[in-house]
Amino acid sequence: MEKLAIKEGNIVKVSGKCSAMAFCFSLNQEELEKAKLQEAQIEYLNPDHIEIEYPRMLMSSSVHSNSCPSRRLQLVKLEKLASSDFKNLVPEADIITMGTMKFAEKAMPGYQDNIDFSSLFGQIVKKQERINTSFLPEFAEKHQRTSRGGRSHPPNFSSLIVEAKPENHDFWLVTKNTKFEFQDIPFDEFKGKAHKPEGSSFLKAIPVPHKFHVNDTEIVFSTLEIFESAMKLRWYSLQRTKLPEDAFSNPAKAEEIQRSMSHESAELTIEMRDDLGNIYSDGHSAGGGGSSGPDPTTNEMVLDHSGEFRFFSTVDPNAKELTIIVKDMMWVKRSSRGMLPPTTPPNMTDISMTPPKLSILEGPWEFKITL
């Protein structure tokens, strides 16, 4: 905070894949120790990368999910908001419209009248941002839920902000005078993920026969699917990592290697530009599945994944050519270890995760396709 000239209570803009506003507070000793334990290592794979010591910060779960919707580790930009500009940039919200679904009323009749919005007072919010708050005590007690461990806990109200007034602003301040309304929205939108287009809005699929090899990973693009209001660029990654010569002669070592490497998958940051000057970068990378395992014949660990980059907008129908730009590639590496639980249930193994490491390979890599 000292390096960035940020004081207790200052308002900052956090920009990752998206942006969120947040209040800054210094950590107490307990939070500081916790932060050190959770601190992720960051490695740059480019040999010519200039090492930079980035500051570390803890974000609340709502700020993190709203600035980094991919839920992956990543670098974010922090900007201090001048107090003189605050009222102009962040007006008090008159009305907040919350996204909900019809089945919620059947599951918990009367839930809309029993939400405790007081925990949101003083929060800075934006459209398409997730919020979480509790229900009023009596209602929450009535709808207690039981977790797998047999413990009961009250339900929380989770939603997505779909509209806010006054209009023509990016952020709003929630106060005790803010009114809350509700609007039914699709399930995918409620979950806060990039919209998955319905099949009925599909327009065409364009082959993207392009691939490139970086480090030990080959990225292969297959198709660009164009919908009425969205796009999906599909890709595959094949990663082969050389293992020690004695990896498969020692079963315990082979198992440990497989555990430590099986959680890697590439995430791409992609931007597209057409020949009319339009830029498409409003989306995020999403995994499509895959597998990993050792190949004893080549003494390698093989990780085979598929993925897609979802755009919230669609291409201009008058465009004739697209330039696809892969800005960077990131891997989140986690090592897992099997641990026998000290209590019931028997014959089960817990998985403990070591702190993740973020590996970044900076581009860009560019290629063109004809529409």
Secondary structure, DSSP 8 states (H G I E B T S, - for coil): -TTTT--TT-EEEEESSSEEEEE-----HHHHHHHHHH--EEEE--TT------------HHHHHHH-TT-S----EEEE--GGGHHHHS-B-SEEEEEE-HHHHHHSTTGGGGEEGGGGTT-EE-TT-EEEEEE-HHHHHHT-EE-TTS-EE--EEEEEEEEEESSS-S-EE--TT-EEEEEE--HHHHTTS-----GGGEEEEEEEEEEEEETTEEEEEEEEEEESS-EEEEEEEEEEEE--TTTTTSHHHHHHHHHHHTT--EEEEEEEEETTS-EE--EEEEEEEEEEEEETTTTEEEEEEEEEEEESS---TT--EEEEEEEEEEEEE--EEEE--SSSSSS--EEEE---EEEEEEEEEEEEEE-
